[in-house]
């Protein structure tokens, strides 16, 4: 695996390294949610939640849509599958593994 790919994936894991963001991902695993419903489950301010959601959206982990005054968020299944596949890739032996070079 090349250095560029490792750097890109490391950025995703920085996003995932926050416990609030992991909880948001867990919540969104149940389906799309309004930001107001997400906020009810946290002891944080709305601007703090907005920051976490922006970080998740900028990384591609979640997507959002606006309906009236409310924003709705959901997991980006394609991105989540990429993360899972990457973890599987680096945790299994392969012919071009860095240890064999």
N, C-alpha and C positions, 0 to 999 in steps of 0.2 A: 504494500500500500504506500502511496506517495505522501510526502510531507504535506502537500496542499490539502489532501483529503483529511488527513489527521487534524490539521488546523481547523478546517470547516466543522468537523465533528466535535472538536473540543469546544467550539463556540456554543453548540447545542447543549453540551453537558454543563456549561456555565449557566445557561438558562435554566436547566433542570436542577441545579444545585441549591435552589431556594425552596424551603419547605412549603411556603405559601403557594408557590407555583405548582409544586407537586400536588398539593391539595386541590387546586383549581383543576388540574388535569384529571384528577380522580373524580371530581364532581362532574366534569364534562364528559366523562366516560359513559354517563347515564343518558347523554343526549344534549341537545342545544339548550342553553339557559340564558335567561335575561340577566343582565349585570346586577339588577336589583336583588334577584334571588341568590346570586353568588355572594353578594355583599352581606346578606343576612347570616351567612354561615361563618363569617370572619369577625374578629375583633380588631379591624383596621379601618382606616378612613377611606372614603370613596376615592380621593386622589391616589392613595397608596395602591388600592385595588386596580385603578386605571393604569398605573405604572406597570404593575405585574402583567396585566392583560396586554398592554402594548408590547412589552418584552416578548411575551409568548406569541403574539401576532407577528411581530417583526421577524421572529425566528421561523415562522411558518407552522408552528405547532398548533395554533388555533386560527380560526377564521372568524370574521364577524360580519354582521349585517345590521343595518339600522332600520327600525320600524317605528315610525312616529318619533317619540322622544327617547326611546329605549334602544340600547345596543344588545344584540344577542350573539353569543359566542358558542362555538362548537369545535371539537377536535378536528384537525385535518388528518383524516385517516391515512392519506398517502404519506405524509411526513412521519406519522407515528410508525407506520410500517417500515419506512426507511431507517428509523432509529433502531427498531427491533432487528432488522436484517443486518445492520452494521454491528450490533452487539453479537449477533450470531457469527458473523464473519470473523471478527477479531478474537472470538473465544474458541475457535475451532482450528485444528491443524489444516494447513493447505500447502500445496507444493511451492508456492512463491512466498511463503512466510518470511518475515524479516530475519528470523533466527536461522534460516537456511541460506542466507546470502553471505 
